[in-house]
Amino acid sequence: MRTVLDLLRLLADRADGAAPTEELTRVAAELSGSAPEAGALALRVGAAMDAGRRRESELAALVEIARDLASGSDTGSVLDTIVRRARVLLGTDVAYLTLYDAQRGDTYMRVTSGSVSRRFQTLRLPLGAGLGGLVAASRTPHRTGRYAGDDRYRHTEEIDSAVREEGIVAICGTPLLVDDEFVGVLFAANRSARPFGADDAALLGSLAALAAVSLVQARRLTDTATALEALRGAHAAIAEASDAHDRFAGVVLDGGDVDDIAEALGRLLGCWVSVLDPDGVPAARHGSVPGGLDAAAALRRAGNSAGRPVAVPCAGGAWVTPVIAGGQRLGTLLLGGPVRSGDAAPGPGAEPAPGRPVELTPGQVRIVERAAMVTALVLLLTQRADESDRIDRADGIAELLASGEPRPATLARLAALGVSIRHPHVLLVCRTHPARRRALVREAATLGGRSALVGEQDGAVVVLLPGDDPAAVGARLARPASEQDPDGVVTVGAAGPFRPADGAGPLYAEARRSMEALLALDRAGESATAAELGFAGLLLGERPDVTGYVSGILGPIAEHDERRGSDLLRTLEAYYAAGASPTRAAAALHVHVNTVAQRLDRIGRLLGEGWQDPERSLELQLALRLHRLGRS
């Protein structure tokens, strides 16, 4: 017969883990008749001892889980540890975890353990749908012993079909919360109708709380590592750009110009480079610049770039950045082609999208920005030097045009500007749109190099260039309008050749009349000399110069008569008055016909071949008539 003392001994052995639960239960049953209250108390004490032992085991497991989570170096490993340990700790068939997607406003399956269904592993749970959606929406734990028939949850076909395919019956879910921040939901599930008790929910909740903290810490560690890596990359980019800046500065200190900077940039990045002036005209280049370059598109894109390189879909893709100094747009830097790959650039074999260049690394972006900065400095210094030289040359040509016979001081100034005052020159008067005059001035200056004088006079661009063919030189500057550039038309009147030492006043008037005559004849965009226009230049010019026109046509004959005392002008006039008949002209002059023939032969040598052609004859007769009227 067992006694209460035997029961107490069993409880002591139970506390030491020596007595099985079944023995304690049997002895308590035997005492139910003699000491029922003692038996019941013994069973309660035994159950409490079992619960304490289980809690100790769970706490030990949580400590071990915390140790595993602390050693996790990334979010993925932390999540895997959480789900795997939850399944083992609760002894369930399946464990899984969903994360909150703030952008879509739902949760998605992130990690599973024990799952066999692909549909279940890719499931998304809208807030409020299913058990998991309700946990996410209410931020409170939920459990069910038979999910399929539980009306507490809003069932959807997508969720229910995934649960059926996985074979899940009982589910317990608890939210992952850190400082009221909802992270996700941790689940434990069975494929049989095994209900989850309060202890199971509490244990899962403890694991979820520990997991949420670890997950947030892992994310922060990842963010910190990312930030550190970004800082290292930024430091490397700054160092790379600093080295490039030193290289550019060395180019400038060695007396280099924009071409040298373009070459240095092209070699650093392994690409072609083109530097455009404010009008889109190439000022420097390096490498094989594509022929189909849309400069206008590049200029527009650079104007909206806020000073940083931006991609433009021209010439197969290029990068463009403005060249700015003191708020003034001095030009545009354009580059493209196989830019040298950096750490952040596409790997070997990577191709850029159609019409877009290879992406620049942060270091390469800074290199381009430094190149634009140094280019702006060089262009600004060059611009100021060029502007000073331009003003000197404009003043020089204005002084030459203002004087009849140049003063010695004027000739000395022209010689100091590089003008060979005793060699042949041509004078051009060009009319273009006011907004294009500066560009025309720069273009004209390039034709004669350091020997050219260019300035603005009475709304036109006046150009003095070395040469003896005014028609050919004028044609180089003349430009018709186009659909792409309707304001780019340039009309040119040309005169010469002449020696600047002899003065340029009459030549300027002649060239200007020719330009005005072209405009009156609706021939804008062309070039012509007074000889090419003939009497049209006299009739259509705004300021007709009859004396100059007569001198231009009859000058050689008049000079011969004055020098030799001959009578060639009167003979030519009589010849035309007699209907081009030497015989009748001889009769009118009271000389022998042979004398008239000899005089006409001399006139032909002075005027050149073709003087009796209809067009030349008309010019000669008009000049003779004006000459006679001028004498009367």
C-alpha positions as CSV (number, residue, x, y, z in Angstrom):
1,M,0.0,0.0,0.0
2,R,1.5,3.3,-1.2
3,T,1.6,6.2,1.2
4,V,1.8,9.9,1.0
5,L,5.5,9.6,1.9
6,D,6.0,7.5,-1.3
7,L,4.3,10.2,-3.3
8,L,6.6,12.8,-1.9
9,R,9.6,10.6,-2.7
10,L,8.4,10.3,-6.3
11,L,8.0,14.1,-6.5
12,A,11.6,14.5,-5.3
13,D,12.8,12.0,-7.9
14,R,10.7,13.8,-10.5
15,A,12.4,17.1,-9.7
16,D,15.7,15.4,-10.3
17,G,14.4,14.0,-13.5
18,A,14.6,10.3,-12.3
19,A,10.9,9.4,-12.0
20,P,8.8,9.3,-15.2
21,T,5.5,11.0,-15.4
22,E,3.6,7.7,-15.7
23,E,4.8,6.5,-12.3
24,L,3.7,9.7,-10.6
25,T,0.3,9.4,-12.2
26,R,-0.1,5.7,-11.1
27,V,0.8,6.4,-7.4
28,A,-1.5,9.4,-7.3
29,A,-4.4,7.1,-8.6
30,E,-3.6,4.5,-5.9
31,L,-4.0,7.2,-3.2
32,S,-7.2,8.6,-4.6
33,G,-9.1,6.6,-2.1
34,S,-7.1,7.3,1.0
35,A,-5.7,10.7,0.2
36,P,-7.3,12.1,-2.9
37,E,-6.3,15.7,-2.2
38,A,-2.6,14.7,-1.8
39,G,-2.7,12.9,-5.1
40,A,-4.2,15.8,-6.9
41,L,-1.7,18.2,-5.5
42,A,1.1,15.9,-6.5
43,L,-0.1,15.9,-10.1
44,R,-0.3,19.7,-10.1
45,V,3.2,20.0,-8.7
46,G,4.4,17.5,-11.3
47,A,2.8,19.4,-14.1
48,A,4.2,22.7,-12.9
49,M,7.6,21.1,-12.7
50,D,7.2,19.8,-16.3
51,A,6.1,23.3,-17.5
52,G,9.1,24.9,-15.8
53,R,11.4,22.4,-17.3
54,R,9.9,23.0,-20.8
55,R,10.2,26.8,-20.3
56,E,13.8,26.4,-19.3
57,S,14.4,24.4,-22.5
58,E,12.6,27.0,-24.6
59,L,14.6,29.8,-23.0
60,A,17.8,27.9,-23.7
61,A,16.7,27.5,-27.3
62,L,15.8,31.2,-27.6
63,V,19.3,32.1,-26.2
64,E,20.9,29.8,-28.8
65,I,18.7,31.3,-31.5
66,A,19.7,34.8,-30.4
67,R,23.4,33.7,-30.6
68,D,22.8,32.4,-34.2
69,L,20.9,35.6,-35.2
70,A,23.7,37.8,-33.8
71,S,26.2,36.0,-36.0
72,G,24.2,36.6,-39.1
73,S,25.9,39.0,-41.4
74,D,23.1,39.7,-43.8
75,T,19.3,39.8,-43.9
76,G,19.0,36.6,-45.9
77,S,20.9,34.5,-43.3
78,V,18.9,36.0,-40.4
79,L,15.6,35.2,-42.1
80,D,16.7,31.6,-42.8
81,T,17.7,31.1,-39.2
82,I,14.4,32.5,-37.9
83,V,12.2,30.2,-40.0
84,R,14.4,27.1,-39.5
85,R,14.5,27.5,-35.7
86,A,10.8,28.2,-35.5
87,R,10.0,25.0,-37.2
88,V,12.3,23.0,-34.9
89,L,11.3,24.8,-31.7
90,L,7.6,24.3,-32.2
91,G,8.0,20.9,-33.8
92,T,5.7,21.8,-36.8
93,D,5.5,20.5,-40.3
94,V,6.1,23.9,-41.9
95,A,7.3,27.3,-40.9
96,Y,7.4,30.4,-43.1
97,L,7.9,34.2,-42.9
98,T,6.3,37.0,-45.0
99,L,7.7,40.5,-45.2
100,Y,5.8,43.8,-45.6
101,D,5.9,45.5,-48.9
102,A,5.1,49.2,-48.2
103,Q,4.9,50.2,-51.9
104,R,2.3,47.5,-52.7
105,G,0.6,47.5,-49.3
106,D,0.7,43.7,-48.8
107,T,3.0,41.0,-47.6
108,Y,4.9,38.5,-49.7
109,M,6.5,35.1,-48.9
110,R,10.2,35.5,-48.2
111,V,11.4,32.3,-46.6
112,T,9.9,28.8,-46.0
113,S,11.0,25.7,-44.2
114,G,9.3,22.3,-44.9
115,S,7.3,23.7,-47.8
116,V,6.8,21.6,-51.0
117,S,4.5,23.8,-53.1
118,R,5.9,26.4,-55.5
119,R,2.6,28.3,-55.5
120,F,2.7,28.5,-51.7
121,Q,6.4,29.7,-51.8
122,T,5.5,32.6,-54.1
123,L,2.3,33.7,-52.4
124,R,1.4,37.3,-51.7
125,L,-1.2,38.1,-49.0
126,P,-3.2,41.3,-49.2
127,L,-3.8,43.1,-45.9
128,G,-6.9,41.6,-44.2
129,A,-7.0,38.5,-46.5
130,G,-6.5,35.1,-44.9
131,L,-5.0,34.5,-41.5
132,G,-1.7,36.1,-42.4
133,G,-3.4,39.1,-43.9
134,L,-5.4,39.6,-40.8
135,V,-2.3,39.3,-38.6
136,A,-0.6,42.0,-40.8
137,A,-3.6,44.3,-40.7
138,S,-4.4,43.9,-37.0
139,R,-0.8,43.5,-35.8
140,T,-2.0,40.8,-33.4
141,P,-1.3,37.0,-33.3
142,H,-3.9,34.6,-34.6
143,R,-4.2,30.8,-34.6
144,T,-6.6,28.1,-35.9
145,G,-6.7,24.4,-35.7
146,R,-8.5,24.0,-39.1
147,Y,-8.0,27.0,-41.4
148,A,-10.2,25.8,-44.3
149,G,-13.4,25.9,-42.3
150,D,-12.6,28.9,-40.1
151,D,-15.1,31.7,-40.9
152,R,-13.1,34.3,-38.9
153,Y,-10.8,34.8,-41.9
154,R,-11.6,36.3,-45.3
155,H,-10.8,33.5,-47.7
156,T,-9.6,34.1,-51.2
157,E,-9.2,31.6,-54.0
158,E,-5.5,32.5,-54.5
159,I,-4.7,32.0,-50.8
160,D,-6.9,28.9,-50.2
161,S,-5.6,27.1,-53.3
162,A,-2.0,27.6,-52.2
163,V,-2.8,26.4,-48.7
164,R,-4.6,23.3,-50.1
165,E,-1.7,22.5,-52.4
166,E,0.7,22.7,-49.5
167,G,-1.7,20.5,-47.4
168,I,-1.7,22.9,-44.4
169,V,-4.5,22.5,-41.9
170,A,-3.5,24.3,-38.6
171,I,-1.8,27.7,-38.7
172,C,-0.4,30.0,-36.0
173,G,0.9,33.5,-37.0
174,T,2.4,36.4,-35.1
175,P,3.5,39.8,-36.2
176,L,7.1,41.0,-36.3
177,L,7.1,44.4,-34.6
178,V,10.0,46.7,-33.6
179,D,9.1,50.0,-32.0
180,D,5.6,49.8,-33.6
181,E,7.2,49.3,-37.0
182,F,5.6,46.4,-38.7
183,V,8.2,44.2,-40.4
184,G,6.3,41.0,-41.3
185,V,4.6,37.9,-40.0
186,L,6.2,34.6,-38.7
187,F,4.1,31.4,-39.1
188,A,4.1,27.9,-37.9
189,A,1.8,25.3,-39.5
190,N,0.9,21.7,-39.5
191,R,-0.6,19.4,-42.1
192,S,-2.9,17.8,-39.5
193,A,-5.6,19.2,-37.3
194,R,-3.3,19.9,-34.4
195,P,-4.4,22.9,-32.6
196,F,-1.9,25.5,-31.4
197,G,-2.2,26.4,-27.7
198,A,-1.5,29.7,-25.9
199,D,2.0,28.4,-25.0
200,D,2.7,27.8,-28.7
201,A,1.5,31.2,-29.6
202,A,3.6,32.8,-26.8
203,L,6.7,30.9,-27.8
204,L,6.2,31.9,-31.5
205,G,5.7,35.5,-30.3
206,S,8.9,35.4,-28.3
207,L,10.8,34.1,-31.3
208,A,9.1,36.7,-33.6
209,A,10.1,39.6,-31.2
210,L,13.7,38.3,-31.2
211,A,13.7,37.9,-34.9
212,A,12.2,41.3,-35.6
213,V,15.0,43.0,-33.6
214,S,17.6,40.9,-35.3
215,L,16.1,41.6,-38.7
216,V,16.1,45.4,-38.2
217,Q,19.7,45.2,-36.9
218,A,20.7,43.2,-40.0
219,R,19.1,45.7,-42.2
220,R,20.9,48.5,-40.5
221,L,24.2,46.7,-40.7
222,T,23.6,46.2,-44.4
223,D,22.7,49.9,-44.8
224,T,25.8,50.8,-42.9
225,A,28.0,48.6,-45.1
226,T,26.3,50.0,-48.2
227,A,27.0,53.5,-47.0
228,L,30.6,52.7,-46.2
229,E,31.0,51.2,-49.6
230,A,29.5,54.3,-51.2
231,L,31.9,56.4,-49.2
232,R,34.8,54.4,-50.3
233,G,33.6,54.7,-53.9
234,A,33.1,58.4,-53.5
235,H,36.6,58.8,-52.1
236,A,38.1,56.8,-54.9
237,A,36.1,58.9,-57.4
238,I,37.3,62.1,-55.8
239,A,40.9,60.9,-55.8
240,E,40.6,59.9,-59.5
241,A,39.1,63.3,-60.4
242,S,41.8,65.0,-58.4
243,D,44.5,63.2,-60.3
244,A,42.7,64.2,-63.6
245,H,42.5,67.8,-62.4
246,D,46.2,67.8,-61.7
247,R,46.8,66.5,-65.2
248,F,44.6,69.1,-66.8
249,A,46.2,71.8,-64.7
250,G,49.6,70.6,-65.9
251,V,48.4,70.9,-69.5
252,V,47.4,74.5,-69.0
253,L,50.6,75.4,-67.1
254,D,52.6,73.9,-70.0
255,G,50.9,76.4,-72.3
256,G,48.3,73.9,-73.7
257,D,45.1,75.0,-75.2
258,V,41.6,73.5,-75.7
259,D,42.9,70.9,-78.1
260,D,45.4,69.6,-75.5
261,I,42.6,69.4,-72.9
262,A,40.4,67.5,-75.3
263,E,43.3,65.1,-76.0
264,A,44.0,64.6,-72.3
265,L,40.3,63.9,-71.5
266,G,40.0,61.5,-74.5
267,R,43.1,59.5,-73.4
268,L,41.9,59.4,-69.8
269,L,38.5,58.0,-70.7
270,G,39.4,56.2,-74.0
271,C,36.8,58.1,-76.0
272,W,36.4,60.8,-78.7
273,V,35.9,64.4,-77.5
274,S,34.6,67.4,-79.3
275,V,34.6,71.0,-77.9
276,L,31.9,73.2,-79.5
277,D,31.8,77.0,-79.3
278,P,28.6,78.8,-78.2
279,D,27.3,78.6,-81.8
280,G,27.9,74.9,-82.1
281,V,31.0,75.2,-84.3
282,P,33.8,72.7,-83.4
283,A,36.6,74.4,-81.6
284,A,38.7,71.3,-80.7
285,R,38.5,67.6,-81.1
286,H,40.2,64.3,-80.2
287,G,39.7,60.9,-81.7
288,S,37.2,59.9,-84.4
289,V,34.3,62.2,-83.9
290,P,31.2,60.8,-85.6
291,G,30.1,62.6,-88.8
292,G,26.4,62.5,-88.0
293,L,26.8,64.5,-84.8
294,D,23.7,66.6,-84.1
295,A,25.3,69.6,-82.6
296,A,22.0,71.5,-82.2
297,A,20.5,68.6,-80.1
298,A,23.7,68.5,-78.0
299,L,23.5,72.3,-77.3
300,R,19.9,72.1,-76.3
301,R,20.5,69.1,-74.0
302,A,23.5,70.8,-72.4
303,G,21.4,73.8,-71.6
304,N,19.2,71.7,-69.4
305,S,22.0,69.7,-67.7
306,A,22.6,71.9,-64.6
307,G,26.3,71.6,-65.3
308,R,26.5,67.8,-65.1
309,P,27.2,65.4,-68.0
310,V,23.9,64.1,-69.5
311,A,23.3,61.6,-72.2
312,V,22.1,62.7,-75.7
313,P,20.8,60.3,-78.4
314,C,23.0,61.5,-81.2
315,A,25.9,59.8,-83.0
316,G,25.0,56.5,-81.5
317,G,24.9,58.0,-78.0
318,A,27.1,60.6,-76.4
319,W,27.6,62.6,-73.2
320,V,27.3,66.4,-73.1
321,T,28.1,69.0,-70.5
322,P,28.2,72.8,-70.7
323,V,31.4,74.8,-70.4
324,I,30.5,77.7,-68.1
325,A,32.5,80.4,-66.4
326,G,31.0,83.3,-64.3
327,G,27.5,82.3,-65.5
328,Q,28.6,82.7,-69.1
329,R,28.1,79.8,-71.5
330,L,31.5,79.6,-73.3
331,G,31.0,76.3,-75.1
332,T,29.9,72.7,-74.9
333,L,31.9,69.5,-74.1
334,L,30.8,66.4,-76.1
335,L,32.2,62.9,-75.7
336,G,31.3,59.4,-76.6
337,G,32.5,56.1,-78.0
338,P,34.0,53.2,-76.0
339,V,34.4,55.0,-72.6
340,R,36.9,53.2,-70.5
341,S,35.1,50.9,-68.0
342,G,35.4,51.7,-64.3
343,D,34.3,49.7,-61.2
344,A,30.7,50.8,-61.7
345,A,30.6,50.6,-65.4
346,P,29.2,47.6,-67.4
347,G,31.5,44.6,-67.5
348,P,33.3,43.2,-70.6
349,G,30.9,42.7,-73.5
350,A,28.2,44.9,-72.0
351,E,26.5,47.0,-74.7
352,P,24.8,50.3,-74.0
353,A,21.1,50.8,-74.9
354,P,20.5,52.0,-78.5
355,G,21.1,55.7,-78.7
356,R,22.7,55.8,-75.3
357,P,26.4,55.7,-74.4
358,V,28.0,53.5,-71.8
359,E,27.2,54.8,-68.3
360,L,29.9,56.9,-66.7
361,T,31.1,56.0,-63.2
362,P,31.0,58.6,-60.5
363,G,34.8,59.1,-60.9
364,Q,34.4,59.6,-64.7
365,V,31.6,62.1,-64.1
366,R,33.9,64.1,-61.9
367,I,36.6,63.9,-64.5
368,V,34.3,65.3,-67.2
369,E,33.2,68.0,-64.8
370,R,36.9,68.9,-64.1
371,A,37.6,68.9,-67.8
372,A,34.7,71.3,-68.4
373,M,35.9,73.5,-65.6
374,V,39.5,73.7,-66.9
375,T,38.2,74.1,-70.5
376,A,36.1,77.1,-69.3
377,L,39.1,78.7,-67.7
378,V,41.2,78.3,-70.9
379,L,38.4,79.5,-73.1
380,L,37.8,82.5,-70.8
381,L,41.4,83.5,-70.9
382,T,41.5,82.9,-74.6
383,Q,38.3,84.8,-75.1
384,R,39.6,87.9,-73.2
385,A,42.9,87.8,-75.2
386,D,40.9,87.4,-78.5
387,E,38.5,90.1,-77.5
388,S,41.4,92.5,-76.9
389,D,43.0,91.5,-80.2
390,R,39.6,91.8,-82.0
391,I,39.1,95.3,-80.6
392,D,42.5,96.3,-81.8
393,R,41.9,94.9,-85.3
394,A,38.4,96.4,-85.5
395,D,39.9,99.8,-84.5
396,G,42.6,99.3,-87.1
397,I,40.3,98.7,-90.0
398,A,38.0,101.5,-88.9
399,E,40.9,103.9,-88.9
400,L,42.0,102.7,-92.4
401,L,38.4,103.2,-93.8
402,A,38.1,106.6,-92.1
403,S,41.1,108.2,-93.8
404,G,41.6,109.0,-97.5
405,E,45.3,108.5,-97.7
406,P,46.5,106.7,-94.6
407,R,48.6,108.6,-92.1
408,P,52.0,107.1,-91.2
409,A,50.7,106.4,-87.7
410,T,47.8,104.4,-89.3
411,L,50.2,102.4,-91.5
412,A,52.5,101.7,-88.5
413,R,49.5,100.4,-86.5
414,L,48.4,98.2,-89.4
415,A,52.0,96.8,-89.7
416,A,52.0,96.1,-86.0
417,L,48.8,94.1,-86.4
418,G,50.5,91.9,-89.1
419,V,49.1,93.6,-92.2
420,S,51.6,93.7,-95.2
421,I,50.5,97.2,-96.2
422,R,52.3,97.1,-99.6
423,H,51.1,93.7,-100.7
424,P,47.7,93.0,-102.5
425,H,44.6,92.8,-100.3
426,V,40.9,92.4,-100.9
427,L,38.1,94.1,-99.0
428,L,34.8,92.4,-98.2
429,V,31.6,93.9,-96.8
430,C,29.3,91.2,-95.4
431,R,25.6,91.5,-94.3
432,T,24.1,88.9,-92.0
433,H,21.5,88.6,-89.2
434,P,22.6,90.8,-86.2
435,A,22.7,87.7,-83.9
436,R,25.2,86.0,-86.3
437,R,27.7,88.9,-86.6
438,R,30.0,87.8,-83.9
439,A,30.2,84.3,-85.3
440,L,30.8,85.8,-88.8
441,V,33.6,87.9,-87.3
442,R,35.3,84.8,-85.8
443,E,34.9,82.9,-89.1
444,A,36.3,85.7,-91.2
445,A,39.3,86.1,-88.9
446,T,40.2,82.5,-89.5
447,L,40.5,83.1,-93.3
448,G,43.5,85.4,-92.9
449,G,45.0,84.3,-89.6
450,R,47.1,87.0,-88.0
451,S,47.0,89.1,-91.2
452,A,43.3,89.7,-91.3
453,L,41.4,92.7,-90.0
454,V,37.8,92.3,-89.2
455,G,35.3,94.9,-87.7
456,E,31.7,96.1,-87.8
457,Q,30.8,99.2,-89.8
458,D,27.3,100.6,-90.4
459,G,25.6,97.3,-89.6
460,A,27.9,95.2,-91.7
461,V,31.0,93.1,-91.1
462,V,34.1,94.5,-93.0
463,V,37.0,92.2,-93.7
464,L,40.5,93.0,-95.0
465,L,42.4,89.9,-96.2
466,P,45.6,89.3,-98.1
467,G,44.9,88.2,-101.7
468,D,44.4,89.2,-105.2
469,D,41.1,87.5,-106.1
470,P,38.2,89.3,-104.4
471,A,35.6,87.1,-106.1
472,A,37.1,83.8,-104.8
473,V,37.6,85.2,-101.2
474,G,34.1,86.5,-101.1
475,A,32.7,83.2,-102.2
476,R,34.3,81.6,-99.1
477,L,32.2,83.7,-96.7
478,A,28.9,83.9,-98.7
479,R,26.3,81.5,-97.4
480,P,22.7,81.0,-98.5
481,A,19.8,80.4,-96.0
482,S,18.8,76.9,-95.2
483,E,15.8,75.2,-93.5
484,Q,18.0,74.3,-90.5
485,D,19.5,77.8,-90.2
486,P,17.3,80.5,-91.8
487,D,19.2,83.3,-90.1
488,G,22.6,82.0,-91.3
489,V,22.5,83.8,-94.7
490,V,25.6,85.9,-95.5
491,T,25.7,88.3,-98.5
492,V,29.2,89.6,-99.5
493,G,30.3,92.5,-101.7
494,A,34.0,92.2,-102.6
495,A,36.5,94.7,-104.0
496,G,40.2,94.7,-104.8
497,P,43.0,93.9,-105.1
498,F,44.6,97.0,-103.7
499,R,47.4,98.0,-101.3
500,P,46.3,99.1,-97.8
501,A,49.1,101.7,-98.0
502,D,47.2,103.5,-100.8
503,G,43.9,103.7,-98.7
504,A,40.7,101.7,-98.7
505,G,37.9,104.3,-98.7
506,P,36.9,103.9,-102.4
507,L,37.2,100.1,-102.2
508,Y,34.9,100.1,-99.2
509,A,32.3,102.1,-101.0
510,E,32.6,99.8,-104.0
511,A,32.2,96.6,-102.0
512,R,29.3,98.0,-100.0
513,R,27.5,99.0,-103.3
514,S,28.0,95.5,-104.6
515,M,26.5,94.0,-101.4
516,E,23.5,96.3,-101.5
517,A,23.0,95.5,-105.2
518,L,22.9,91.8,-104.4
519,L,20.2,92.3,-101.8
520,A,18.2,94.6,-104.2
521,L,18.4,91.8,-106.8
522,D,17.1,89.3,-104.3
523,R,20.4,87.4,-104.4
524,A,21.0,87.3,-100.7
525,G,23.5,84.6,-99.7
526,E,25.8,85.3,-102.8
527,S,29.0,87.2,-103.3
528,A,29.9,89.6,-106.2
529,T,32.3,92.3,-107.2
530,A,31.5,95.5,-109.0
531,A,32.9,94.1,-112.2
532,E,30.6,91.1,-112.0
533,L,27.5,93.3,-111.3
534,G,28.3,96.0,-113.9
535,F,25.9,98.9,-114.1
536,A,23.4,97.0,-111.9
537,G,25.6,97.8,-109.0
538,L,25.5,101.5,-109.9
539,L,21.7,101.6,-110.3
540,L,20.7,99.4,-107.3
541,G,23.2,100.6,-104.7
542,E,21.9,102.8,-101.9
543,R,24.7,105.3,-102.5
544,P,25.5,105.4,-106.2
545,D,29.1,106.4,-107.0
546,V,29.0,107.6,-110.6
547,T,32.6,108.8,-110.6
548,G,33.8,105.6,-109.2
549,Y,31.8,103.6,-111.7
550,V,33.1,105.6,-114.7
551,S,36.6,105.4,-113.4
552,G,36.3,101.6,-113.0
553,I,35.1,101.2,-116.6
554,L,37.1,103.9,-118.4
555,G,39.9,104.5,-116.0
556,P,42.7,102.7,-118.1
557,I,41.8,104.7,-121.2
558,A,41.5,108.1,-119.3
559,E,44.9,107.5,-117.7
560,H,46.5,106.8,-121.0
561,D,45.0,109.9,-122.6
562,E,46.2,112.0,-119.7
563,R,49.7,110.5,-119.7
564,R,50.3,110.3,-123.4
565,G,48.1,113.2,-124.6
566,S,46.2,110.8,-126.8
567,D,42.5,111.0,-127.8
568,L,41.3,107.4,-127.2
569,L,38.2,108.4,-125.2
570,R,36.8,110.6,-127.9
571,T,37.7,108.0,-130.5
572,L,35.8,105.3,-128.6
573,E,32.8,107.6,-128.2
574,A,32.8,108.4,-132.0
575,Y,33.1,104.6,-132.7
576,Y,30.0,103.8,-130.8
577,A,28.2,106.9,-132.1
578,A,28.9,105.7,-135.7
579,G,27.3,102.3,-135.0
580,A,30.7,100.6,-134.4
581,S,31.8,101.6,-137.9
582,P,35.5,102.6,-138.1
583,T,35.0,104.3,-141.5
584,R,32.1,106.6,-140.2
585,A,34.0,107.2,-137.0
586,A,37.1,108.4,-139.0
587,A,34.9,110.7,-141.0
588,A,33.4,112.2,-137.8
589,L,36.9,112.7,-136.3
590,H,38.4,114.0,-139.6
591,V,41.2,111.4,-139.5
592,H,42.2,108.5,-141.7
593,V,40.4,105.2,-141.1
594,N,43.8,103.6,-140.4
595,T,44.3,106.0,-137.5
596,V,40.9,104.9,-136.0
597,A,41.9,101.3,-136.4
598,Q,45.2,101.9,-134.6
599,R,43.4,103.7,-131.8
600,L,40.8,100.9,-131.4
601,D,43.7,98.4,-131.3
602,R,45.3,100.3,-128.4
603,I,41.9,100.6,-126.6
604,G,41.5,96.8,-126.9
605,R,44.9,96.3,-125.3
606,L,43.9,98.6,-122.4
607,L,40.5,97.1,-121.8
608,G,41.4,93.5,-122.3
609,E,39.8,90.8,-124.5
610,G,36.0,90.8,-125.0
611,W,35.6,94.5,-124.8
612,Q,33.4,94.5,-127.9
613,D,31.1,91.8,-126.6
614,P,27.5,93.1,-126.2
615,E,27.6,93.1,-122.4
616,R,30.9,94.9,-122.2
617,S,29.9,97.3,-125.0
618,L,26.8,98.3,-123.0
619,E,28.9,99.0,-119.9
620,L,31.4,101.1,-122.0
621,Q,28.6,103.1,-123.7
622,L,26.9,103.8,-120.4
623,A,30.2,104.9,-118.8
624,L,30.9,107.1,-121.8
625,R,27.5,108.7,-121.6
626,L,28.0,109.4,-117.8
627,H,31.4,110.7,-118.5
628,R,30.1,113.2,-121.1
629,L,27.3,114.3,-118.8
630,G,29.8,114.8,-116.0
631,R,31.8,117.2,-118.2
632,S,28.8,119.2,-119.3
